Amino acid sequence: MSAPIVKLFTRPNFAWTDIRREEEAHPRHYLAHLLVLALIPAVCLFIGTTYVGWSLAVGENVRLSTASALQLCVLLYVTIVFGVAIMGGFIRWMSRTFDARPTLNQCIGFAAYTVTPFFVAGIAGLYPSRWLAILVLGAASIYSTFLLFVGLPTFMHERKEQGLLYSASVWGVGLLVLVTLLVSMILLWFNVLIPEYLRTTAG
């Protein structure tokens, strides 16, 4: 992990200052962070669904065929990158209501760093489990929300009161975008691509 990413989990206030400085010096500095870290959930999910599998009944193991898992993971990767770009656009659009005047690249960069906990949580995909997914994604949601409310006033150079309102607006839109994109992705995968399951039983 690069220094700003480590700081997001250890000293978030300082991390946002460093990230804003980098984005001002290099407008597309976030691209490497987004495109590389978005691979974590996609690759881990591919490994988990093809080599590990999950159980729906005692003695039964379910896996995805390689082709179906690849389709799912490519869809997930594209959805993540597309979703972050859309959120950046919404953050830029909502900034007109406040004093901030960030560029589109800065807004996409902010969104990319804010969802870093979800990228890291993608490691849980190595072991597909409903309860593990709920636990890990819940923790990622809480910390990502924390990064949003702590980071946006610093990153956008907003006053605290306006920063909180701006953050709350971004959080609401972000939840809507997340649900819409994930539901659309799953429906596309189930109804158009039609996944192929491989079942094995013990004994």
Secondary structure as the mmCIF struct_conf table of DSSP 4:
data_model
#
loop_
_struct_conf.conf_type_id
_struct_conf.id
_struct_conf.beg_label_comp_id
_struct_conf.beg_label_asym_id
_struct_conf.beg_label_seq_id
_struct_conf.end_label_comp_id
_struct_conf.end_label_asym_id
_struct_conf.end_label_seq_id
HELX_RH_AL_P HELX_RH_AL_P1 ALA A 3 THR A 10
HELX_RH_AL_P HELX_RH_AL_P2 PRO A 12 ALA A 25
BEND BEND1 HIS A 26 HIS A 26
TURN_TY1_P TURN_TY1_P1 PRO A 27 HIS A 29
HELX_RH_AL_P HELX_RH_AL_P3 TYR A 30 LEU A 37
TURN_TY1_P TURN_TY1_P2 ALA A 38 ALA A 38
HELX_RH_AL_P HELX_RH_AL_P4 LEU A 39 ILE A 47
HELX_RH_PI_P HELX_RH_PI_P1 GLY A 48 VAL A 52
STRN STRN1 TRP A 54 TRP A 54
BEND BEND2 LEU A 56 ALA A 57
TURN_TY1_P TURN_TY1_P3 VAL A 58 GLY A 59
STRN STRN2 GLU A 60 LEU A 64
HELX_RH_AL_P HELX_RH_AL_P5 THR A 66 MET A 94
HELX_RH_3T_P HELX_RH_3T_P1 SER A 95 THR A 97
BEND BEND3 PHE A 98 ASP A 99
HELX_RH_AL_P HELX_RH_AL_P6 LEU A 104 THR A 114
TURN_TY1_P TURN_TY1_P4 VAL A 115 VAL A 115
HELX_RH_AL_P HELX_RH_AL_P7 THR A 116 ALA A 121
HELX_RH_3T_P HELX_RH_3T_P2 GLY A 122 LEU A 126
BEND BEND4 TYR A 127 TYR A 127
HELX_RH_AL_P HELX_RH_AL_P8 ARG A 130 MET A 156
TURN_TY1_P TURN_TY1_P5 HIS A 157 HIS A 157
HELX_RH_AL_P HELX_RH_AL_P9 LYS A 160 LEU A 188
HELX_RH_PI_P HELX_RH_PI_P2 TRP A 189 LEU A 193
STRN STRN3 TYR A 197 THR A 201
#
